[in-house]
Amino acid sequence: MVLFVALGCSAPHPDIRVRQLANGMYEVEGPLAGSLKQKAAWAPPEEASAVVFPNSFKEGVHLEGPMMAALEVAMNEFLPPGSELQTQDPDKRMAQCLSRRSSYDTHVLQSGDDLFFVWFSPQPSRCGLNEPILDGGAVYAIDGQGRILDRR
């Protein structure tokens, strides 16, 4: 139960499986497991002290849990953390650009209760590049269980 409290949950999520290993450690599987394997870097305190949190998220983007889980599954399949695109081109700038998650716009469409479409659209202008990309993104169909149904 301590693990679930640390994740901000009051009870185990049905899609998360936890088992204790012989060495006493716990193995976590499920839609949130990827975020447990590699934690984000924290900014130094002098930078963090300048942050002012908003009083409201009314103007923000709201993603419900199943939609966020579908987005995470699609992104980890499309561009796994730490991956880099390989190219034979001596100019590596486009490959470097397309290896960064921040170079993509992401669109999520919920179709029914149990189906999500996630589209990644490259924006090389974010890297200072103006070259057109004909087929650099992808659309994934993800079900409510976090399974990839198809990719186009």
Chimera marker file (.cmm) of the C-alpha trace (Angstrom):
<marker_set name="trace">
<marker id="1" x="0.000" y="0.000" z="0.000" r="1" g="1" b="0" radius="0.5"/>
<marker id="2" x="2.907" y="2.378" z="0.611" r="1" g="1" b="0" radius="0.5"/>
<marker id="3" x="3.707" y="2.293" z="-3.103" r="1" g="1" b="0" radius="0.5"/>
<marker id="4" x="0.208" y="3.400" z="-4.054" r="1" g="1" b="0" radius="0.5"/>
<marker id="5" x="0.170" y="6.213" z="-1.508" r="1" g="1" b="0" radius="0.5"/>
<marker id="6" x="3.477" y="7.436" z="-2.959" r="1" g="1" b="0" radius="0.5"/>
<marker id="7" x="1.858" y="7.451" z="-6.405" r="1" g="1" b="0" radius="0.5"/>
<marker id="8" x="-1.038" y="9.525" z="-5.095" r="1" g="1" b="0" radius="0.5"/>
<marker id="9" x="-3.549" y="6.658" z="-5.217" r="1" g="1" b="0" radius="0.5"/>
<marker id="10" x="-5.643" y="5.495" z="-2.271" r="1" g="1" b="0" radius="0.5"/>
<marker id="11" x="-6.040" y="1.976" z="-3.691" r="1" g="1" b="0" radius="0.5"/>
<marker id="12" x="-4.310" y="-0.151" z="-6.324" r="1" g="1" b="0" radius="0.5"/>
<marker id="13" x="-5.287" y="0.709" z="-9.885" r="1" g="1" b="0" radius="0.5"/>
<marker id="14" x="-6.692" y="-2.364" z="-11.706" r="1" g="1" b="0" radius="0.5"/>
<marker id="15" x="-4.225" y="-1.937" z="-14.606" r="1" g="1" b="0" radius="0.5"/>
<marker id="16" x="-1.140" y="-1.757" z="-12.383" r="1" g="1" b="0" radius="0.5"/>
<marker id="17" x="0.441" y="-5.004" z="-11.268" r="1" g="1" b="0" radius="0.5"/>
<marker id="18" x="2.972" y="-5.089" z="-8.448" r="1" g="1" b="0" radius="0.5"/>
<marker id="19" x="4.936" y="-8.131" z="-7.335" r="1" g="1" b="0" radius="0.5"/>
<marker id="20" x="7.632" y="-8.483" z="-4.745" r="1" g="1" b="0" radius="0.5"/>
<marker id="21" x="10.901" y="-9.936" z="-5.983" r="1" g="1" b="0" radius="0.5"/>
<marker id="22" x="13.099" y="-12.352" z="-4.003" r="1" g="1" b="0" radius="0.5"/>
<marker id="23" x="15.467" y="-9.489" z="-3.083" r="1" g="1" b="0" radius="0.5"/>
<marker id="24" x="12.618" y="-7.557" z="-1.436" r="1" g="1" b="0" radius="0.5"/>
<marker id="25" x="12.299" y="-5.001" z="-4.239" r="1" g="1" b="0" radius="0.5"/>
<marker id="26" x="9.019" y="-4.468" z="-6.076" r="1" g="1" b="0" radius="0.5"/>
<marker id="27" x="8.407" y="-4.778" z="-9.819" r="1" g="1" b="0" radius="0.5"/>
<marker id="28" x="5.643" y="-2.580" z="-11.249" r="1" g="1" b="0" radius="0.5"/>
<marker id="29" x="3.899" y="-3.305" z="-14.556" r="1" g="1" b="0" radius="0.5"/>
<marker id="30" x="1.124" y="-1.364" z="-16.240" r="1" g="1" b="0" radius="0.5"/>
<marker id="31" x="0.411" y="1.972" z="-17.913" r="1" g="1" b="0" radius="0.5"/>
<marker id="32" x="2.277" y="3.992" z="-15.292" r="1" g="1" b="0" radius="0.5"/>
<marker id="33" x="5.281" y="1.686" z="-14.990" r="1" g="1" b="0" radius="0.5"/>
<marker id="34" x="7.346" y="3.589" z="-17.568" r="1" g="1" b="0" radius="0.5"/>
<marker id="35" x="7.208" y="6.735" z="-15.466" r="1" g="1" b="0" radius="0.5"/>
<marker id="36" x="8.505" y="4.781" z="-12.458" r="1" g="1" b="0" radius="0.5"/>
<marker id="37" x="11.539" y="3.439" z="-14.297" r="1" g="1" b="0" radius="0.5"/>
<marker id="38" x="13.095" y="6.784" z="-15.209" r="1" g="1" b="0" radius="0.5"/>
<marker id="39" x="12.410" y="9.821" z="-13.080" r="1" g="1" b="0" radius="0.5"/>
<marker id="40" x="12.648" y="13.350" z="-14.410" r="1" g="1" b="0" radius="0.5"/>
<marker id="41" x="15.545" y="15.664" z="-13.633" r="1" g="1" b="0" radius="0.5"/>
<marker id="42" x="14.868" y="18.439" z="-11.125" r="1" g="1" b="0" radius="0.5"/>
<marker id="43" x="16.031" y="22.015" z="-11.661" r="1" g="1" b="0" radius="0.5"/>
<marker id="44" x="18.456" y="23.512" z="-9.155" r="1" g="1" b="0" radius="0.5"/>
<marker id="45" x="16.790" y="25.275" z="-6.192" r="1" g="1" b="0" radius="0.5"/>
<marker id="46" x="17.846" y="28.746" z="-7.427" r="1" g="1" b="0" radius="0.5"/>
<marker id="47" x="15.881" y="28.197" z="-10.672" r="1" g="1" b="0" radius="0.5"/>
<marker id="48" x="12.963" y="26.485" z="-8.969" r="1" g="1" b="0" radius="0.5"/>
<marker id="49" x="12.493" y="29.326" z="-6.480" r="1" g="1" b="0" radius="0.5"/>
<marker id="50" x="11.369" y="31.642" z="-9.323" r="1" g="1" b="0" radius="0.5"/>
<marker id="51" x="8.344" y="29.451" z="-10.187" r="1" g="1" b="0" radius="0.5"/>
<marker id="52" x="4.927" y="30.870" z="-9.340" r="1" g="1" b="0" radius="0.5"/>
<marker id="53" x="2.181" y="28.238" z="-9.359" r="1" g="1" b="0" radius="0.5"/>
<marker id="54" x="-1.183" y="29.194" z="-10.891" r="1" g="1" b="0" radius="0.5"/>
<marker id="55" x="-4.258" y="29.710" z="-8.737" r="1" g="1" b="0" radius="0.5"/>
<marker id="56" x="-6.407" y="27.828" z="-11.254" r="1" g="1" b="0" radius="0.5"/>
<marker id="57" x="-6.074" y="25.352" z="-14.085" r="1" g="1" b="0" radius="0.5"/>
<marker id="58" x="-9.266" y="26.597" z="-15.751" r="1" g="1" b="0" radius="0.5"/>
<marker id="59" x="-7.337" y="27.772" z="-18.839" r="1" g="1" b="0" radius="0.5"/>
<marker id="60" x="-5.194" y="24.633" z="-18.962" r="1" g="1" b="0" radius="0.5"/>
<marker id="61" x="-5.595" y="21.432" z="-20.941" r="1" g="1" b="0" radius="0.5"/>
<marker id="62" x="-7.455" y="18.621" z="-19.183" r="1" g="1" b="0" radius="0.5"/>
<marker id="63" x="-6.536" y="15.018" z="-19.994" r="1" g="1" b="0" radius="0.5"/>
<marker id="64" x="-8.516" y="12.341" z="-18.208" r="1" g="1" b="0" radius="0.5"/>
<marker id="65" x="-6.600" y="9.313" z="-16.926" r="1" g="1" b="0" radius="0.5"/>
<marker id="66" x="-7.425" y="6.900" z="-19.776" r="1" g="1" b="0" radius="0.5"/>
<marker id="67" x="-6.528" y="9.548" z="-22.367" r="1" g="1" b="0" radius="0.5"/>
<marker id="68" x="-3.214" y="10.278" z="-20.645" r="1" g="1" b="0" radius="0.5"/>
<marker id="69" x="-2.438" y="6.552" z="-20.465" r="1" g="1" b="0" radius="0.5"/>
<marker id="70" x="-3.147" y="6.177" z="-24.214" r="1" g="1" b="0" radius="0.5"/>
<marker id="71" x="-0.912" y="9.158" z="-24.955" r="1" g="1" b="0" radius="0.5"/>
<marker id="72" x="1.918" y="7.668" z="-22.895" r="1" g="1" b="0" radius="0.5"/>
<marker id="73" x="1.639" y="4.264" z="-24.607" r="1" g="1" b="0" radius="0.5"/>
<marker id="74" x="1.683" y="5.851" z="-28.075" r="1" g="1" b="0" radius="0.5"/>
<marker id="75" x="4.598" y="8.194" z="-27.300" r="1" g="1" b="0" radius="0.5"/>
<marker id="76" x="6.707" y="5.415" z="-25.775" r="1" g="1" b="0" radius="0.5"/>
<marker id="77" x="6.126" y="3.312" z="-28.891" r="1" g="1" b="0" radius="0.5"/>
<marker id="78" x="6.690" y="6.183" z="-31.342" r="1" g="1" b="0" radius="0.5"/>
<marker id="79" x="9.749" y="7.699" z="-29.675" r="1" g="1" b="0" radius="0.5"/>
<marker id="80" x="10.958" y="5.702" z="-26.653" r="1" g="1" b="0" radius="0.5"/>
<marker id="81" x="12.841" y="7.693" z="-24.007" r="1" g="1" b="0" radius="0.5"/>
<marker id="82" x="16.511" y="7.999" z="-24.884" r="1" g="1" b="0" radius="0.5"/>
<marker id="83" x="16.096" y="6.829" z="-28.477" r="1" g="1" b="0" radius="0.5"/>
<marker id="84" x="17.765" y="8.597" z="-31.394" r="1" g="1" b="0" radius="0.5"/>
<marker id="85" x="16.868" y="8.430" z="-35.072" r="1" g="1" b="0" radius="0.5"/>
<marker id="86" x="19.668" y="7.135" z="-37.261" r="1" g="1" b="0" radius="0.5"/>
<marker id="87" x="20.530" y="8.708" z="-40.611" r="1" g="1" b="0" radius="0.5"/>
<marker id="88" x="23.129" y="8.342" z="-43.347" r="1" g="1" b="0" radius="0.5"/>
<marker id="89" x="22.834" y="12.068" z="-44.086" r="1" g="1" b="0" radius="0.5"/>
<marker id="90" x="26.032" y="13.900" z="-43.108" r="1" g="1" b="0" radius="0.5"/>
<marker id="91" x="23.816" y="16.738" z="-41.816" r="1" g="1" b="0" radius="0.5"/>
<marker id="92" x="22.421" y="15.230" z="-38.609" r="1" g="1" b="0" radius="0.5"/>
<marker id="93" x="20.252" y="18.227" z="-37.631" r="1" g="1" b="0" radius="0.5"/>
<marker id="94" x="16.934" y="16.783" z="-38.874" r="1" g="1" b="0" radius="0.5"/>
<marker id="95" x="17.542" y="13.406" z="-37.193" r="1" g="1" b="0" radius="0.5"/>
<marker id="96" x="18.480" y="15.178" z="-33.968" r="1" g="1" b="0" radius="0.5"/>
<marker id="97" x="15.363" y="17.342" z="-34.215" r="1" g="1" b="0" radius="0.5"/>
<marker id="98" x="13.035" y="14.383" z="-34.822" r="1" g="1" b="0" radius="0.5"/>
<marker id="99" x="14.617" y="12.529" z="-31.880" r="1" g="1" b="0" radius="0.5"/>
<marker id="100" x="13.252" y="15.149" z="-29.451" r="1" g="1" b="0" radius="0.5"/>
<marker id="101" x="9.705" y="14.714" z="-28.172" r="1" g="1" b="0" radius="0.5"/>
<marker id="102" x="9.309" y="18.481" z="-27.961" r="1" g="1" b="0" radius="0.5"/>
<marker id="103" x="9.593" y="18.640" z="-31.768" r="1" g="1" b="0" radius="0.5"/>
<marker id="104" x="6.129" y="17.123" z="-32.185" r="1" g="1" b="0" radius="0.5"/>
<marker id="105" x="2.619" y="18.441" z="-31.786" r="1" g="1" b="0" radius="0.5"/>
<marker id="106" x="0.339" y="15.809" z="-30.283" r="1" g="1" b="0" radius="0.5"/>
<marker id="107" x="-3.372" y="15.425" z="-30.937" r="1" g="1" b="0" radius="0.5"/>
<marker id="108" x="-5.557" y="12.986" z="-28.987" r="1" g="1" b="0" radius="0.5"/>
<marker id="109" x="-9.086" y="12.030" z="-30.009" r="1" g="1" b="0" radius="0.5"/>
<marker id="110" x="-11.296" y="9.830" z="-27.854" r="1" g="1" b="0" radius="0.5"/>
<marker id="111" x="-13.669" y="7.723" z="-29.935" r="1" g="1" b="0" radius="0.5"/>
<marker id="112" x="-16.138" y="5.999" z="-27.630" r="1" g="1" b="0" radius="0.5"/>
<marker id="113" x="-15.358" y="4.866" z="-24.115" r="1" g="1" b="0" radius="0.5"/>
<marker id="114" x="-12.488" y="2.558" z="-24.966" r="1" g="1" b="0" radius="0.5"/>
<marker id="115" x="-10.683" y="3.875" z="-28.070" r="1" g="1" b="0" radius="0.5"/>
<marker id="116" x="-8.171" y="6.688" z="-28.481" r="1" g="1" b="0" radius="0.5"/>
<marker id="117" x="-6.379" y="7.998" z="-31.547" r="1" g="1" b="0" radius="0.5"/>
<marker id="118" x="-3.040" y="9.701" z="-30.927" r="1" g="1" b="0" radius="0.5"/>
<marker id="119" x="-1.383" y="11.664" z="-33.743" r="1" g="1" b="0" radius="0.5"/>
<marker id="120" x="2.206" y="12.922" z="-33.596" r="1" g="1" b="0" radius="0.5"/>
<marker id="121" x="2.927" y="15.699" z="-36.074" r="1" g="1" b="0" radius="0.5"/>
<marker id="122" x="6.551" y="16.849" z="-36.501" r="1" g="1" b="0" radius="0.5"/>
<marker id="123" x="7.336" y="20.565" z="-36.277" r="1" g="1" b="0" radius="0.5"/>
<marker id="124" x="10.946" y="20.936" z="-37.465" r="1" g="1" b="0" radius="0.5"/>
<marker id="125" x="10.638" y="24.723" z="-37.245" r="1" g="1" b="0" radius="0.5"/>
<marker id="126" x="11.068" y="24.274" z="-33.474" r="1" g="1" b="0" radius="0.5"/>
<marker id="127" x="14.636" y="23.238" z="-34.255" r="1" g="1" b="0" radius="0.5"/>
<marker id="128" x="15.240" y="26.114" z="-36.645" r="1" g="1" b="0" radius="0.5"/>
<marker id="129" x="14.749" y="23.871" z="-39.688" r="1" g="1" b="0" radius="0.5"/>
<marker id="130" x="12.486" y="24.780" z="-42.619" r="1" g="1" b="0" radius="0.5"/>
<marker id="131" x="12.697" y="21.542" z="-44.600" r="1" g="1" b="0" radius="0.5"/>
<marker id="132" x="9.350" y="19.872" z="-45.310" r="1" g="1" b="0" radius="0.5"/>
<marker id="133" x="8.716" y="16.411" z="-43.872" r="1" g="1" b="0" radius="0.5"/>
<marker id="134" x="6.456" y="14.191" z="-45.938" r="1" g="1" b="0" radius="0.5"/>
<marker id="135" x="5.995" y="11.255" z="-43.556" r="1" g="1" b="0" radius="0.5"/>
<marker id="136" x="7.528" y="12.061" z="-40.187" r="1" g="1" b="0" radius="0.5"/>
<marker id="137" x="4.625" y="11.532" z="-37.822" r="1" g="1" b="0" radius="0.5"/>
<marker id="138" x="2.250" y="8.719" z="-36.952" r="1" g="1" b="0" radius="0.5"/>
<marker id="139" x="-1.298" y="8.041" z="-35.799" r="1" g="1" b="0" radius="0.5"/>
<marker id="140" x="-1.883" y="5.297" z="-33.235" r="1" g="1" b="0" radius="0.5"/>
<marker id="141" x="-5.129" y="3.580" z="-32.251" r="1" g="1" b="0" radius="0.5"/>
<marker id="142" x="-4.918" y="2.670" z="-28.542" r="1" g="1" b="0" radius="0.5"/>
<marker id="143" x="-7.583" y="0.776" z="-26.603" r="1" g="1" b="0" radius="0.5"/>
<marker id="144" x="-8.599" y="1.450" z="-23.003" r="1" g="1" b="0" radius="0.5"/>
<marker id="145" x="-6.343" y="-1.375" z="-21.792" r="1" g="1" b="0" radius="0.5"/>
<marker id="146" x="-3.276" y="0.448" z="-23.134" r="1" g="1" b="0" radius="0.5"/>
<marker id="147" x="-2.807" y="-1.847" z="-26.141" r="1" g="1" b="0" radius="0.5"/>
<marker id="148" x="-1.799" y="-0.603" z="-29.572" r="1" g="1" b="0" radius="0.5"/>
<marker id="149" x="-4.450" y="-1.671" z="-32.073" r="1" g="1" b="0" radius="0.5"/>
<marker id="150" x="-2.941" y="-0.120" z="-35.191" r="1" g="1" b="0" radius="0.5"/>
<marker id="151" x="-0.561" y="2.532" z="-36.484" r="1" g="1" b="0" radius="0.5"/>
<marker id="152" x="-0.705" y="4.608" z="-39.646" r="1" g="1" b="0" radius="0.5"/>
<link id1="1" id2="2" r="1" g="1" b="0" radius="0.2"/>
<link id1="2" id2="3" r="1" g="1" b="0" radius="0.2"/>
<link id1="3" id2="4" r="1" g="1" b="0" radius="0.2"/>
<link id1="4" id2="5" r="1" g="1" b="0" radius="0.2"/>
<link id1="5" id2="6" r="1" g="1" b="0" radius="0.2"/>
<link id1="6" id2="7" r="1" g="1" b="0" radius="0.2"/>
<link id1="7" id2="8" r="1" g="1" b="0" radius="0.2"/>
<link id1="8" id2="9" r="1" g="1" b="0" radius="0.2"/>
<link id1="9" id2="10" r="1" g="1" b="0" radius="0.2"/>
<link id1="10" id2="11" r="1" g="1" b="0" radius="0.2"/>
<link id1="11" id2="12" r="1" g="1" b="0" radius="0.2"/>
<link id1="12" id2="13" r="1" g="1" b="0" radius="0.2"/>
<link id1="13" id2="14" r="1" g="1" b="0" radius="0.2"/>
<link id1="14" id2="15" r="1" g="1" b="0" radius="0.2"/>
<link id1="15" id2="16" r="1" g="1" b="0" radius="0.2"/>
<link id1="16" id2="17" r="1" g="1" b="0" radius="0.2"/>
<link id1="17" id2="18" r="1" g="1" b="0" radius="0.2"/>
<link id1="18" id2="19" r="1" g="1" b="0" radius="0.2"/>
<link id1="19" id2="20" r="1" g="1" b="0" radius="0.2"/>
<link id1="20" id2="21" r="1" g="1" b="0" radius="0.2"/>
<link id1="21" id2="22" r="1" g="1" b="0" radius="0.2"/>
<link id1="22" id2="23" r="1" g="1" b="0" radius="0.2"/>
<link id1="23" id2="24" r="1" g="1" b="0" radius="0.2"/>
<link id1="24" id2="25" r="1" g="1" b="0" radius="0.2"/>
<link id1="25" id2="26" r="1" g="1" b="0" radius="0.2"/>
<link id1="26" id2="27" r="1" g="1" b="0" radius="0.2"/>
<link id1="27" id2="28" r="1" g="1" b="0" radius="0.2"/>
<link id1="28" id2="29" r="1" g="1" b="0" radius="0.2"/>
<link id1="29" id2="30" r="1" g="1" b="0" radius="0.2"/>
<link id1="30" id2="31" r="1" g="1" b="0" radius="0.2"/>
<link id1="31" id2="32" r="1" g="1" b="0" radius="0.2"/>
<link id1="32" id2="33" r="1" g="1" b="0" radius="0.2"/>
<link id1="33" id2="34" r="1" g="1" b="0" radius="0.2"/>
<link id1="34" id2="35" r="1" g="1" b="0" radius="0.2"/>
<link id1="35" id2="36" r="1" g="1" b="0" radius="0.2"/>
<link id1="36" id2="37" r="1" g="1" b="0" radius="0.2"/>
<link id1="37" id2="38" r="1" g="1" b="0" radius="0.2"/>
<link id1="38" id2="39" r="1" g="1" b="0" radius="0.2"/>
<link id1="39" id2="40" r="1" g="1" b="0" radius="0.2"/>
<link id1="40" id2="41" r="1" g="1" b="0" radius="0.2"/>
<link id1="41" id2="42" r="1" g="1" b="0" radius="0.2"/>
<link id1="42" id2="43" r="1" g="1" b="0" radius="0.2"/>
<link id1="43" id2="44" r="1" g="1" b="0" radius="0.2"/>
<link id1="44" id2="45" r="1" g="1" b="0" radius="0.2"/>
<link id1="45" id2="46" r="1" g="1" b="0" radius="0.2"/>
<link id1="46" id2="47" r="1" g="1" b="0" radius="0.2"/>
<link id1="47" id2="48" r="1" g="1" b="0" radius="0.2"/>
<link id1="48" id2="49" r="1" g="1" b="0" radius="0.2"/>
<link id1="49" id2="50" r="1" g="1" b="0" radius="0.2"/>
<link id1="50" id2="51" r="1" g="1" b="0" radius="0.2"/>
<link id1="51" id2="52" r="1" g="1" b="0" radius="0.2"/>
<link id1="52" id2="53" r="1" g="1" b="0" radius="0.2"/>
<link id1="53" id2="54" r="1" g="1" b="0" radius="0.2"/>
<link id1="54" id2="55" r="1" g="1" b="0" radius="0.2"/>
<link id1="55" id2="56" r="1" g="1" b="0" radius="0.2"/>
<link id1="56" id2="57" r="1" g="1" b="0" radius="0.2"/>
<link id1="57" id2="58" r="1" g="1" b="0" radius="0.2"/>
<link id1="58" id2="59" r="1" g="1" b="0" radius="0.2"/>
<link id1="59" id2="60" r="1" g="1" b="0" radius="0.2"/>
<link id1="60" id2="61" r="1" g="1" b="0" radius="0.2"/>
<link id1="61" id2="62" r="1" g="1" b="0" radius="0.2"/>
<link id1="62" id2="63" r="1" g="1" b="0" radius="0.2"/>
<link id1="63" id2="64" r="1" g="1" b="0" radius="0.2"/>
<link id1="64" id2="65" r="1" g="1" b="0" radius="0.2"/>
<link id1="65" id2="66" r="1" g="1" b="0" radius="0.2"/>
<link id1="66" id2="67" r="1" g="1" b="0" radius="0.2"/>
<link id1="67" id2="68" r="1" g="1" b="0" radius="0.2"/>
<link id1="68" id2="69" r="1" g="1" b="0" radius="0.2"/>
<link id1="69" id2="70" r="1" g="1" b="0" radius="0.2"/>
<link id1="70" id2="71" r="1" g="1" b="0" radius="0.2"/>
<link id1="71" id2="72" r="1" g="1" b="0" radius="0.2"/>
<link id1="72" id2="73" r="1" g="1" b="0" radius="0.2"/>
<link id1="73" id2="74" r="1" g="1" b="0" radius="0.2"/>
<link id1="74" id2="75" r="1" g="1" b="0" radius="0.2"/>
<link id1="75" id2="76" r="1" g="1" b="0" radius="0.2"/>
<link id1="76" id2="77" r="1" g="1" b="0" radius="0.2"/>
<link id1="77" id2="78" r="1" g="1" b="0" radius="0.2"/>
<link id1="78" id2="79" r="1" g="1" b="0" radius="0.2"/>
<link id1="79" id2="80" r="1" g="1" b="0" radius="0.2"/>
<link id1="80" id2="81" r="1" g="1" b="0" radius="0.2"/>
<link id1="81" id2="82" r="1" g="1" b="0" radius="0.2"/>
<link id1="82" id2="83" r="1" g="1" b="0" radius="0.2"/>
<link id1="83" id2="84" r="1" g="1" b="0" radius="0.2"/>
<link id1="84" id2="85" r="1" g="1" b="0" radius="0.2"/>
<link id1="85" id2="86" r="1" g="1" b="0" radius="0.2"/>
<link id1="86" id2="87" r="1" g="1" b="0" radius="0.2"/>
<link id1="87" id2="88" r="1" g="1" b="0" radius="0.2"/>
<link id1="88" id2="89" r="1" g="1" b="0" radius="0.2"/>
<link id1="89" id2="90" r="1" g="1" b="0" radius="0.2"/>
<link id1="90" id2="91" r="1" g="1" b="0" radius="0.2"/>
<link id1="91" id2="92" r="1" g="1" b="0" radius="0.2"/>
<link id1="92" id2="93" r="1" g="1" b="0" radius="0.2"/>
<link id1="93" id2="94" r="1" g="1" b="0" radius="0.2"/>
<link id1="94" id2="95" r="1" g="1" b="0" radius="0.2"/>
<link id1="95" id2="96" r="1" g="1" b="0" radius="0.2"/>
<link id1="96" id2="97" r="1" g="1" b="0" radius="0.2"/>
<link id1="97" id2="98" r="1" g="1" b="0" radius="0.2"/>
<link id1="98" id2="99" r="1" g="1" b="0" radius="0.2"/>
<link id1="99" id2="100" r="1" g="1" b="0" radius="0.2"/>
<link id1="100" id2="101" r="1" g="1" b="0" radius="0.2"/>
<link id1="101" id2="102" r="1" g="1" b="0" radius="0.2"/>
<link id1="102" id2="103" r="1" g="1" b="0" radius="0.2"/>
<link id1="103" id2="104" r="1" g="1" b="0" radius="0.2"/>
<link id1="104" id2="105" r="1" g="1" b="0" radius="0.2"/>
<link id1="105" id2="106" r="1" g="1" b="0" radius="0.2"/>
<link id1="106" id2="107" r="1" g="1" b="0" radius="0.2"/>
<link id1="107" id2="108" r="1" g="1" b="0" radius="0.2"/>
<link id1="108" id2="109" r="1" g="1" b="0" radius="0.2"/>
<link id1="109" id2="110" r="1" g="1" b="0" radius="0.2"/>
<link id1="110" id2="111" r="1" g="1" b="0" radius="0.2"/>
<link id1="111" id2="112" r="1" g="1" b="0" radius="0.2"/>
<link id1="112" id2="113" r="1" g="1" b="0" radius="0.2"/>
<link id1="113" id2="114" r="1" g="1" b="0" radius="0.2"/>
<link id1="114" id2="115" r="1" g="1" b="0" radius="0.2"/>
<link id1="115" id2="116" r="1" g="1" b="0" radius="0.2"/>
<link id1="116" id2="117" r="1" g="1" b="0" radius="0.2"/>
<link id1="117" id2="118" r="1" g="1" b="0" radius="0.2"/>
<link id1="118" id2="119" r="1" g="1" b="0" radius="0.2"/>
<link id1="119" id2="120" r="1" g="1" b="0" radius="0.2"/>
<link id1="120" id2="121" r="1" g="1" b="0" radius="0.2"/>
<link id1="121" id2="122" r="1" g="1" b="0" radius="0.2"/>
<link id1="122" id2="123" r="1" g="1" b="0" radius="0.2"/>
<link id1="123" id2="124" r="1" g="1" b="0" radius="0.2"/>
<link id1="124" id2="125" r="1" g="1" b="0" radius="0.2"/>
<link id1="125" id2="126" r="1" g="1" b="0" radius="0.2"/>
<link id1="126" id2="127" r="1" g="1" b="0" radius="0.2"/>
<link id1="127" id2="128" r="1" g="1" b="0" radius="0.2"/>
<link id1="128" id2="129" r="1" g="1" b="0" radius="0.2"/>
<link id1="129" id2="130" r="1" g="1" b="0" radius="0.2"/>
<link id1="130" id2="131" r="1" g="1" b="0" radius="0.2"/>
<link id1="131" id2="132" r="1" g="1" b="0" radius="0.2"/>
<link id1="132" id2="133" r="1" g="1" b="0" radius="0.2"/>
<link id1="133" id2="134" r="1" g="1" b="0" radius="0.2"/>
<link id1="134" id2="135" r="1" g="1" b="0" radius="0.2"/>
<link id1="135" id2="136" r="1" g="1" b="0" radius="0.2"/>
<link id1="136" id2="137" r="1" g="1" b="0" radius="0.2"/>
<link id1="137" id2="138" r="1" g="1" b="0" radius="0.2"/>
<link id1="138" id2="139" r="1" g="1" b="0" radius="0.2"/>
<link id1="139" id2="140" r="1" g="1" b="0" radius="0.2"/>
<link id1="140" id2="141" r="1" g="1" b="0" radius="0.2"/>
<link id1="141" id2="142" r="1" g="1" b="0" radius="0.2"/>
<link id1="142" id2="143" r="1" g="1" b="0" radius="0.2"/>
<link id1="143" id2="144" r="1" g="1" b="0" radius="0.2"/>
<link id1="144" id2="145" r="1" g="1" b="0" radius="0.2"/>
<link id1="145" id2="146" r="1" g="1" b="0" radius="0.2"/>
<link id1="146" id2="147" r="1" g="1" b="0" radius="0.2"/>
<link id1="147" id2="148" r="1" g="1" b="0" radius="0.2"/>
<link id1="148" id2="149" r="1" g="1" b="0" radius="0.2"/>
<link id1="149" id2="150" r="1" g="1" b="0" radius="0.2"/>
<link id1="150" id2="151" r="1" g="1" b="0" radius="0.2"/>
<link id1="151" id2="152" r="1" g="1" b="0" radius="0.2"/>
</marker_set>
